[in-house]
């Protein structure tokens, strides 16, 4: 078998080139995604309170918003 293959270098070279060409074609047509699209449900709330201290904003705005959000169904965490 090996002698048969070695006696036909042109056929082996052509087979190799066809295999290489088909491999390149297949590589280019395959849909590959390194970072798949993930649908992460989240909500962002932005609050502006000019000239307010951090403690005042925390107590008067953020704490009531967090407490209200945690009563909603489907909310697991609040940061």
HURAHU-V935020 format. One record per residue. N is the residue number from 1. RES is the residue in three letters. SS is DSSP state (alpha for helix, beta for strand, coil for the rest). OMEGA is omega in whole degrees, -180 to 180 (NA if undefined). NEAR is the number of other ideal C-beta (glycine too) atoms within 12 Angstrom. Layout:
n={N;N}
res={RES;RES}
ss={SS;SS}
omega={OMEGA;OMEGA}
near={NEAR;NEAR}
//
This chain:
n={1;2;3;4;5;6;7;8;9;10;11;12;13;14;15;16;17;18;19;20;21;22;23;24;25;26;27;28;29;30;31;32;33;34;35;36;37;38;39;40;41;42;43;44;45;46;47;48;49;50;51;52;53;54;55;56;57;58;59;60;61;62;63;64;65;66;67;68;69;70;71;72;73;74;75;76;77;78;79}
res={UNK;UNK;UNK;UNK;UNK;UNK;UNK;UNK;UNK;UNK;UNK;UNK;UNK;UNK;UNK;UNK;UNK;UNK;UNK;UNK;UNK;UNK;UNK;UNK;UNK;UNK;UNK;UNK;UNK;UNK;UNK;UNK;UNK;UNK;UNK;UNK;UNK;UNK;UNK;UNK;UNK;UNK;UNK;UNK;UNK;UNK;UNK;UNK;UNK;UNK;UNK;UNK;UNK;UNK;UNK;UNK;UNK;UNK;UNK;UNK;UNK;UNK;UNK;UNK;UNK;UNK;UNK;UNK;UNK;UNK;UNK;UNK;UNK;UNK;UNK;UNK;UNK;UNK;UNK}
ss={coil;alpha;alpha;alpha;alpha;alpha;coil;coil;alpha;alpha;alpha;alpha;alpha;alpha;alpha;alpha;alpha;alpha;alpha;alpha;alpha;alpha;alpha;alpha;alpha;alpha;alpha;alpha;alpha;coil;coil;coil;coil;coil;coil;coil;coil;coil;coil;coil;coil;coil;coil;coil;coil;coil;coil;coil;coil;coil;coil;coil;coil;alpha;alpha;alpha;alpha;alpha;alpha;alpha;alpha;alpha;alpha;alpha;alpha;alpha;alpha;alpha;alpha;alpha;coil;coil;coil;coil;coil;coil;coil;coil;coil}
omega={180;178;179;-180;180;180;-180;-176;-179;179;179;179;179;178;178;179;178;178;179;180;178;178;179;179;179;180;-178;-176;180;176;-178;179;178;178;-178;180;179;177;-179;-179;179;177;177;178;179;-179;176;178;-176;176;178;178;-179;-180;-180;178;180;-175;-172;-176;-172;-178;177;179;179;-179;178;-179;-178;176;179;178;177;179;-178;-177;176;-180;NA}
near={7;8;7;10;14;11;11;14;12;12;14;16;13;13;15;15;14;14;14;14;14;14;14;13;12;13;12;11;10;10;9;10;8;6;6;9;7;8;6;8;10;14;14;11;15;9;17;9;17;8;8;15;12;12;12;15;18;16;16;15;21;22;17;16;23;19;14;14;21;16;12;13;7;11;17;11;11;18;12}
//
